[in-house]
Amino acid sequence: MLLIATALTGCGGNKERFVPKSLEDLRGHTVAANSGTTQEKIARMCTEKENVQCLPGGLDALVALDAGQCDVALIERANMFSDDFQRMALEEAFTDSTTQEPLACAMRKDEIALQSEFTLFFEQLEASGKLAEIKSRWLNPLLTDNTKKVVIRQKDVPTTGKRILHIGSDYSYPPYTITVNAEKTGYEVELWQRFCIEKGYGLVCDVYTFDALLPALQSGKIDIIAAGMSVTPDREKMVLFTPADDYSVTTCLIRKEGAVSNKGFFESVKESFDRSLVQQNRWTMIVDGFWTTIWIFLGSLILGILIGAFISYMQMSNYWIVRITANCYIDLMRNIPILVLLLVMYYIILANSGLSAMSVAIIASAMNFGAYIAVMFTTGIKAVDNGQREAGLALGLTPFKTFTYIIAPQAARHIIPVFQGEAISLLKGTSIVGYISIVDLTKASDLIRNASFEAFFPLIFVTVIYFVLAWMLGKSLDLLLKKIQK
């Protein structure tokens, strides 16, 4: 895979270099920008719809440009004030100041009191000169070492208090919200940290994709959006904004001319590995994501089996209304995409339940998995000849013992081969839980990728881990089936 990736890196190397001087020059060229940003809006105005690469979050536009997947990338100029950006083979083509938009944090319309509190705190911070010091660290183009910008650690900020504020972001949009040493920080995060410390509030940092921030805010899952959000008339109709003290300045980036590394292959791989996983202890995010994935899978597996067994029992009921209810449930679960089910459960049905995001993920996955388990159980049980049940009863066994010792082992031979595939699908399906503020394996790789601008090792590591887990699960069920068949 390393050799293939290296070979593909050079594809398209003979293409004439495109050096735009203004936004007008972008017409007819492929432009990458991040979803929901000012830069996406500019890209759609400057070139044809089919030439706009709208990428989901973080700084994926930079990664796409670095990989040669587009001609230019439009980003917020402050995103360049990062040590990881400096080593990329990219350079600034031009900066456009005509499309400036104010940047601020957002909160719900009913949070007028919170907005007033924060505005007063912000004005006091500005009057004392402390705000200028904070800006000099986070918004200084000369200071690119992110580790030197952090002065407040997450452990220094209480998570309990008179009120607990949940601040949502993808934490991969420097310098406003970033991940440093596996901690959530950034310019906007530090402002809210200082606010909560002064007011005696608790602060919890929740990770969402950018597209999920507004739904999470409106549903009450979070109280604040911190993501360098542009203040636009449309958004002002939906949310309240904090005082805007910075402005979006769009920069157009291109690849450097002759951007070819002089380092050897193995040296480049070593440096990439170091940036991806070793620096800032980013490997700990993979470990934490691994255990999150494991717990969600095991919880969904156990609960799904219980749900499936109950629905299967309903399917074989003597009452037609019970059978119809079970079949309707199965049809509903099997025909709704699991991602849609997850979002509906999190933002609508269980929005005010008080359950954690992980609990909701387990319930949604189990509901979907249980529908398939029910069909397997019903089919497997019906595949056993009815004479087996009659023979057990004739021998004096109770119905429960007849099922446990005679029917179930024979049904398992039909169930396990199909169950194996569904269990593996359940494991792989946990990769979508990042949409509801859960940092699982896949989301951890996204955070690392957007923090380090390295896509290869985070994605390869996650791929290998999922493969090993699925392989071990498949082999375990193979051994179980062989044992039953004996």
C-alpha positions as CSV (number, residue, x, y, z in Angstrom):
1,M,0.0,0.0,0.0
2,L,2.9,2.3,0.7
3,L,4.4,1.7,-2.7
4,I,1.0,2.2,-4.4
5,A,0.5,5.5,-2.6
6,T,4.0,6.7,-3.5
7,A,3.5,5.8,-7.2
8,L,0.1,7.6,-7.3
9,T,1.6,10.7,-5.7
10,G,3.3,11.6,-8.9
11,C,0.3,11.3,-11.2
12,G,-0.6,14.4,-13.1
13,G,2.9,15.9,-12.5
14,N,3.2,17.3,-16.1
15,K,0.1,19.4,-15.7
16,E,0.8,23.1,-16.3
17,R,0.9,25.1,-13.1
18,F,-2.1,27.3,-12.5
19,V,-1.3,30.6,-10.7
20,P,-4.4,32.7,-10.1
21,K,-4.2,36.4,-9.3
22,S,-7.8,37.1,-8.3
23,L,-11.1,35.4,-7.7
24,E,-12.0,36.0,-11.4
25,D,-9.2,33.7,-12.5
26,L,-10.8,30.7,-10.8
27,R,-13.5,30.3,-13.4
28,G,-13.2,26.9,-15.0
29,H,-10.8,25.5,-12.4
30,T,-11.4,23.0,-9.6
31,V,-11.7,24.8,-6.2
32,A,-11.8,23.1,-2.8
33,A,-13.4,24.7,0.2
34,N,-14.8,23.5,3.5
35,S,-18.5,23.0,3.9
36,G,-20.5,25.8,5.5
37,T,-17.7,28.4,5.4
38,T,-17.4,31.8,3.7
39,Q,-14.9,30.2,1.4
40,E,-17.5,27.7,0.1
41,K,-19.8,30.5,-0.7
42,I,-17.0,32.3,-2.6
43,A,-16.0,29.2,-4.5
44,R,-19.6,28.7,-5.7
45,M,-19.7,32.3,-6.9
46,C,-16.3,32.1,-8.7
47,T,-16.5,28.9,-10.7
48,E,-19.0,26.3,-12.0
49,K,-20.9,24.1,-9.6
50,E,-19.3,21.0,-10.9
51,N,-15.8,22.4,-10.2
52,V,-16.5,23.1,-6.5
53,Q,-15.2,20.4,-4.0
54,C,-17.2,21.0,-0.9
55,L,-15.4,19.1,1.8
56,P,-17.0,18.1,5.2
57,G,-14.8,19.6,7.9
58,G,-11.6,20.6,9.4
59,L,-9.1,21.7,6.8
60,D,-9.8,18.9,4.3
61,A,-9.4,21.5,1.5
62,L,-5.7,21.7,2.3
63,V,-5.3,18.0,2.3
64,A,-7.1,17.7,-1.1
65,L,-4.8,20.4,-2.6
66,D,-1.7,18.8,-1.1
67,A,-2.8,15.5,-2.7
68,G,-3.3,17.2,-6.1
69,Q,-7.1,16.6,-6.2
70,C,-7.9,20.2,-7.0
71,D,-6.3,23.3,-8.6
72,V,-6.7,25.7,-5.7
73,A,-8.0,25.7,-2.1
74,L,-9.8,28.6,-0.5
75,I,-9.3,28.9,3.3
76,E,-9.5,31.4,6.1
77,R,-6.1,33.1,6.2
78,A,-5.7,32.6,10.0
79,N,-5.8,28.8,9.3
80,M,-2.2,29.2,8.0
81,F,-0.9,30.2,11.4
82,S,0.0,26.6,12.3
83,D,3.2,24.7,12.6
84,D,1.8,21.8,10.6
85,F,0.8,24.0,7.8
86,Q,4.3,25.4,7.4
87,R,5.7,22.1,6.2
88,M,3.1,21.6,3.5
89,A,4.1,22.1,-0.1
90,L,1.6,24.9,-0.5
91,E,1.9,28.7,-1.0
92,E,-0.4,31.7,-1.0
93,A,-1.5,32.8,-4.5
94,F,-3.5,35.8,-3.4
95,T,-5.6,37.1,-0.5
96,D,-9.0,38.6,-1.1
97,S,-10.1,41.2,1.4
98,T,-13.3,42.3,-0.4
99,T,-15.3,39.3,0.9
100,Q,-14.7,39.8,4.7
101,E,-17.3,38.6,7.1
102,P,-17.2,38.9,10.9
103,L,-16.4,35.8,12.9
104,A,-18.0,34.9,16.2
105,C,-19.5,32.1,18.4
106,A,-23.2,31.3,18.2
107,M,-25.8,30.4,20.8
108,R,-29.6,29.8,20.8
109,K,-32.1,32.6,20.4
110,D,-33.4,32.0,24.0
111,E,-29.9,32.5,25.5
112,I,-30.2,36.3,25.7
113,A,-28.9,36.3,29.3
114,L,-25.9,34.2,28.4
115,Q,-25.1,36.5,25.5
116,S,-25.3,39.5,27.8
117,E,-23.1,37.9,30.4
118,F,-20.5,36.9,27.8
119,T,-20.6,40.4,26.1
120,L,-19.9,42.1,29.5
121,F,-17.1,39.7,30.2
122,F,-15.7,40.2,26.7
123,E,-15.7,44.0,27.2
124,Q,-13.9,43.7,30.5
125,L,-11.3,41.4,29.0
126,E,-10.8,44.0,26.2
127,A,-10.5,46.9,28.6
128,S,-8.0,45.1,30.8
129,G,-5.7,44.4,27.8
130,K,-6.0,40.7,28.3
131,L,-7.8,40.2,25.1
132,A,-4.9,41.7,23.1
133,E,-2.6,39.2,24.8
134,I,-4.8,36.3,23.9
135,K,-5.0,37.5,20.3
136,S,-1.2,37.9,20.1
137,R,-0.9,34.2,20.8
138,W,-3.7,32.7,18.7
139,L,-4.0,35.2,15.8
140,N,-0.3,36.0,15.4
141,P,1.0,34.8,11.9
142,L,4.6,34.8,13.3
143,L,3.8,32.3,16.1
144,T,3.1,28.9,14.4
145,D,3.9,26.5,17.3
146,N,0.4,25.5,18.6
147,T,1.8,24.1,21.8
148,K,3.1,27.5,22.8
149,K,-0.3,29.1,22.4
150,V,-2.0,27.0,25.0
151,V,-2.0,28.5,28.5
152,I,-5.2,27.0,29.9
153,R,-5.5,23.3,30.0
154,Q,-8.7,21.4,30.0
155,K,-8.0,20.0,33.5
156,D,-7.9,23.6,34.8
157,V,-11.5,24.2,33.7
158,P,-14.2,22.7,35.9
159,T,-16.8,20.4,34.2
160,T,-19.4,21.1,37.0
161,G,-20.7,24.3,38.5
162,K,-23.7,26.6,38.8
163,R,-24.4,25.8,35.1
164,I,-22.7,23.4,32.7
165,L,-22.1,24.9,29.2
166,H,-21.5,22.5,26.3
167,I,-19.4,24.0,23.6
168,G,-19.5,22.3,20.2
169,S,-16.9,22.3,17.4
170,D,-15.0,19.9,15.2
171,Y,-11.8,21.2,17.0
172,S,-9.9,21.1,13.7
173,Y,-10.2,24.7,12.5
174,P,-7.1,26.5,13.7
175,P,-6.6,28.9,15.4
176,Y,-10.2,29.2,16.6
177,T,-10.7,25.6,17.7
178,I,-8.0,22.9,17.5
179,T,-6.7,19.8,19.2
180,V,-3.3,20.0,20.9
181,N,-1.9,17.1,22.8
182,A,-5.3,15.4,22.6
183,E,-6.9,18.4,24.3
184,K,-9.6,20.7,22.9
185,T,-8.4,24.3,22.7
186,G,-8.1,27.3,20.5
187,Y,-8.8,31.0,20.5
188,E,-12.6,30.8,20.9
189,V,-12.3,27.9,23.4
190,E,-9.9,29.9,25.6
191,L,-12.3,32.8,25.7
192,W,-15.1,30.5,27.0
193,Q,-12.7,28.7,29.4
194,R,-11.9,32.0,31.0
195,F,-15.6,33.0,31.1
196,C,-16.6,29.8,32.8
197,I,-13.7,30.0,35.3
198,E,-14.8,33.5,36.3
199,K,-18.5,32.8,36.5
200,G,-18.2,29.4,38.2
201,Y,-19.7,27.5,35.3
202,G,-18.7,24.1,34.1
203,L,-17.5,23.6,30.5
204,V,-17.7,20.5,28.4
205,C,-16.2,20.3,24.9
206,D,-18.3,18.2,22.5
207,V,-17.0,17.1,19.1
208,Y,-19.3,17.4,16.1
209,T,-18.9,17.7,12.4
210,F,-19.4,21.3,11.2
211,D,-22.7,20.4,9.4
212,A,-24.1,18.9,12.7
213,L,-23.4,22.0,14.8
214,L,-26.5,24.0,14.1
215,P,-28.9,21.0,14.6
216,A,-27.0,20.2,17.9
217,L,-27.5,23.8,19.0
218,Q,-31.2,24.0,18.1
219,S,-31.9,20.6,19.8
220,G,-30.2,21.7,23.0
221,K,-27.3,19.2,22.8
222,I,-24.8,22.1,22.9
223,D,-25.1,25.7,24.2
224,I,-22.3,27.3,22.1
225,I,-20.9,26.8,18.6
226,A,-17.2,27.7,18.5
227,A,-15.9,27.2,15.0
228,G,-14.9,30.5,13.5
229,M,-18.5,30.9,12.3
230,S,-19.2,33.7,9.9
231,V,-21.9,36.2,11.0
232,T,-24.4,36.4,8.1
233,P,-27.9,37.8,8.0
234,D,-29.4,34.4,7.4
235,R,-27.6,33.0,10.5
236,E,-28.6,36.0,12.6
237,K,-32.2,35.0,12.1
238,M,-31.5,31.6,13.6
239,V,-29.0,32.2,16.4
240,L,-27.4,34.8,18.7
241,F,-23.8,35.8,18.2
242,T,-21.1,36.9,20.6
243,P,-19.2,40.1,19.9
244,A,-17.3,39.7,16.6
245,D,-13.7,40.6,17.1
246,D,-12.1,39.0,14.1
247,Y,-12.9,38.9,10.4
248,S,-12.7,36.2,7.7
249,V,-10.1,36.9,5.1
250,T,-10.0,34.5,2.2
251,T,-6.7,33.2,1.0
252,C,-6.2,31.2,-2.2
253,L,-3.6,28.5,-2.0
254,I,-1.8,26.6,-4.7
255,R,0.9,24.0,-4.7
256,K,4.5,25.2,-4.7
257,E,6.4,25.0,-7.9
258,G,8.5,21.8,-8.1
259,A,7.1,20.7,-4.8
260,V,9.1,17.5,-4.6
261,S,10.7,16.3,-1.4
262,N,14.4,15.7,-1.4
263,K,14.0,13.2,1.4
264,G,14.2,9.5,0.9
265,F,11.1,7.3,0.9
266,F,11.7,5.8,4.4
267,E,12.7,9.1,5.9
268,S,9.5,10.7,4.6
269,V,7.4,7.8,6.0
270,K,9.1,8.1,9.3
271,E,8.4,11.9,9.5
272,S,4.8,11.3,8.4
273,F,4.4,8.7,11.1
274,D,5.9,11.0,13.7
275,R,3.6,13.9,12.8
276,S,0.5,11.8,12.6
277,L,0.8,9.8,15.8
278,V,3.8,10.7,17.9
279,Q,3.8,14.5,18.1
280,Q,1.5,15.9,20.7
281,N,0.7,12.3,21.8
282,R,-1.9,12.0,19.0
283,W,-1.7,8.2,19.3
284,T,-3.7,8.5,22.5
285,M,-6.7,9.6,20.5
286,I,-6.6,6.4,18.5
287,V,-6.5,4.4,21.7
288,D,-9.4,6.2,23.3
289,G,-11.4,5.9,20.0
290,F,-10.6,2.2,19.9
291,W,-12.2,1.6,23.3
292,T,-15.2,3.8,22.5
293,T,-15.8,1.7,19.3
294,I,-15.5,-1.6,21.3
295,W,-18.0,-0.5,24.0
296,I,-20.5,0.7,21.4
297,F,-20.2,-2.5,19.5
298,L,-20.5,-4.8,22.5
299,G,-23.5,-2.8,23.9
300,S,-25.2,-2.8,20.5
301,L,-24.5,-6.5,20.0
302,I,-25.9,-7.6,23.4
303,L,-29.0,-5.2,23.3
304,G,-29.6,-6.1,19.6
305,I,-29.7,-9.8,20.3
306,L,-32.2,-9.2,23.1
307,I,-34.4,-7.0,20.9
308,G,-34.1,-9.6,18.0
309,A,-35.1,-12.5,20.3
310,F,-38.2,-10.6,21.5
311,I,-39.2,-9.5,18.0
312,S,-38.7,-13.1,16.8
313,Y,-40.9,-14.3,19.6
314,M,-43.5,-11.9,18.4
315,Q,-43.2,-13.1,14.8
316,M,-44.1,-16.6,15.9
317,S,-47.0,-15.5,18.1
318,N,-50.4,-17.1,17.6
319,Y,-52.0,-13.6,17.5
320,W,-52.0,-11.9,14.1
321,I,-51.8,-8.4,15.5
322,V,-48.6,-9.3,17.3
323,R,-47.1,-10.8,14.2
324,I,-48.0,-7.8,12.1
325,T,-46.5,-5.4,14.7
326,A,-43.2,-7.4,14.6
327,N,-43.1,-7.5,10.8
328,C,-43.8,-3.7,10.7
329,Y,-40.9,-3.1,13.0
330,I,-38.6,-5.2,10.9
331,D,-39.6,-3.5,7.7
332,L,-39.1,-0.1,9.3
333,M,-35.7,-0.8,10.6
334,R,-34.5,-2.6,7.5
335,N,-35.6,0.3,5.2
336,I,-34.2,3.2,7.1
337,P,-30.4,4.0,6.7
338,I,-28.7,3.5,10.0
339,L,-27.2,7.1,9.8
340,V,-30.7,8.6,9.4
341,L,-32.0,6.4,12.3
342,L,-29.1,7.6,14.5
343,L,-29.7,11.2,13.8
344,V,-33.5,10.9,14.3
345,M,-33.0,9.2,17.6
346,Y,-30.4,11.7,18.8
347,Y,-31.9,15.0,17.6
348,I,-35.6,14.2,17.8
349,I,-36.9,11.1,19.7
350,L,-34.3,11.0,22.5
351,A,-33.3,14.6,22.3
352,N,-34.6,15.5,25.8
353,S,-34.1,12.1,27.4
354,G,-30.9,13.0,29.1
355,L,-29.1,10.0,27.7
356,S,-25.5,10.3,26.6
357,A,-24.5,10.3,23.0
358,M,-23.0,6.9,23.5
359,S,-26.2,5.5,25.0
360,V,-28.2,6.8,22.0
361,A,-25.7,5.3,19.6
362,I,-26.0,1.9,21.3
363,I,-29.8,2.0,21.2
364,A,-30.0,3.1,17.6
365,S,-27.5,0.5,16.4
366,A,-29.2,-2.2,18.5
367,M,-32.6,-1.3,17.1
368,N,-31.3,-1.7,13.6
369,F,-29.3,-4.8,14.3
370,G,-32.2,-6.4,16.2
371,A,-34.4,-6.4,13.1
372,Y,-31.9,-8.5,11.2
373,I,-31.4,-10.8,14.3
374,A,-35.1,-11.3,14.5
375,V,-35.3,-12.6,10.9
376,M,-32.3,-14.9,11.5
377,F,-33.8,-16.3,14.7
378,T,-37.2,-16.9,13.2
379,T,-35.8,-18.5,10.0
380,G,-33.3,-20.7,12.0
381,I,-36.0,-21.9,14.4
382,K,-38.4,-22.7,11.7
383,A,-35.7,-24.6,9.8
384,V,-35.8,-27.2,12.6
385,D,-38.3,-29.9,11.9
386,N,-41.4,-29.6,14.2
387,G,-41.0,-33.3,15.0
388,Q,-37.9,-32.4,17.1
389,R,-40.1,-30.3,19.4
390,E,-42.7,-33.0,19.6
391,A,-40.1,-35.6,20.4
392,G,-38.7,-33.5,23.2
393,L,-42.1,-33.0,24.7
394,A,-42.8,-36.7,24.4
395,L,-39.7,-37.5,26.4
396,G,-41.1,-35.4,29.2
397,L,-39.0,-32.3,28.7
398,T,-40.6,-28.9,29.4
399,P,-41.1,-26.6,26.5
400,F,-38.2,-24.4,27.7
401,K,-35.8,-27.4,28.0
402,T,-37.0,-28.7,24.6
403,F,-36.1,-25.4,23.1
404,T,-32.8,-25.0,25.0
405,Y,-31.4,-28.6,24.4
406,I,-33.0,-29.7,21.2
407,I,-34.2,-26.8,19.0
408,A,-31.7,-24.1,19.8
409,P,-28.5,-26.1,19.0
410,Q,-29.9,-27.1,15.6
411,A,-31.2,-23.6,14.9
412,A,-27.7,-22.2,15.7
413,R,-26.2,-24.1,12.7
414,H,-28.5,-22.1,10.4
415,I,-28.2,-18.8,12.4
416,I,-24.4,-18.4,13.0
417,P,-23.2,-18.2,9.4
418,V,-25.6,-15.3,8.7
419,F,-25.1,-13.8,12.2
420,Q,-21.4,-13.6,11.5
421,G,-21.8,-11.3,8.6
422,E,-24.4,-9.1,10.4
423,A,-22.1,-8.8,13.5
424,I,-19.2,-7.7,11.3
425,S,-21.5,-5.2,9.6
426,L,-22.5,-3.9,13.0
427,L,-18.9,-3.4,14.0
428,K,-18.1,-1.5,10.8
429,G,-21.3,0.5,11.2
430,T,-20.1,2.0,14.4
431,S,-17.9,4.3,12.3
432,I,-20.8,6.7,11.8
433,V,-21.2,7.7,15.5
434,G,-18.9,10.7,15.0
435,Y,-22.0,12.5,13.6
436,I,-23.4,12.7,17.2
437,S,-20.4,13.9,19.2
438,I,-18.7,10.6,19.8
439,V,-14.9,10.3,19.2
440,D,-14.7,6.7,18.0
441,L,-11.9,5.3,15.8
442,T,-13.0,7.0,12.6
443,K,-13.6,10.4,14.3
444,A,-10.2,10.1,16.1
445,S,-8.5,9.6,12.7
446,D,-10.4,12.7,11.4
447,L,-9.2,14.8,14.3
448,I,-5.6,13.7,13.8
449,R,-5.8,14.2,10.0
450,N,-7.1,17.7,10.3
451,A,-4.6,18.6,13.1
452,S,-1.5,17.2,11.4
453,F,-2.5,17.5,7.7
454,E,-1.4,13.9,7.3
455,A,-4.1,11.6,5.9
456,F,-2.1,8.4,5.3
457,F,-1.2,7.0,8.7
458,P,-4.4,7.9,10.6
459,L,-6.6,6.3,8.0
460,I,-4.3,3.3,7.5
461,F,-4.2,2.6,11.3
462,V,-7.9,2.8,11.5
463,T,-8.3,0.5,8.5
464,V,-5.9,-2.1,10.0
465,I,-7.7,-2.0,13.4
466,Y,-11.1,-2.5,11.9
467,F,-9.8,-5.3,9.7
468,V,-8.2,-7.1,12.7
469,L,-11.3,-6.7,14.9
470,A,-13.6,-8.0,12.1
471,W,-11.2,-10.9,11.3
472,M,-11.1,-11.9,15.0
473,L,-14.8,-11.7,15.3
474,G,-15.3,-13.8,12.2
475,K,-12.8,-16.4,13.4
476,S,-14.4,-16.6,16.9
477,L,-17.8,-17.3,15.4
478,D,-16.3,-19.9,13.1
479,L,-14.9,-21.7,16.1
480,L,-18.3,-21.5,17.8
481,L,-20.0,-23.0,14.8
482,K,-17.5,-25.9,14.6
483,K,-18.1,-26.6,18.3
484,I,-21.9,-26.7,17.9
485,Q,-21.6,-28.9,14.8
486,K,-19.7,-31.5,16.9
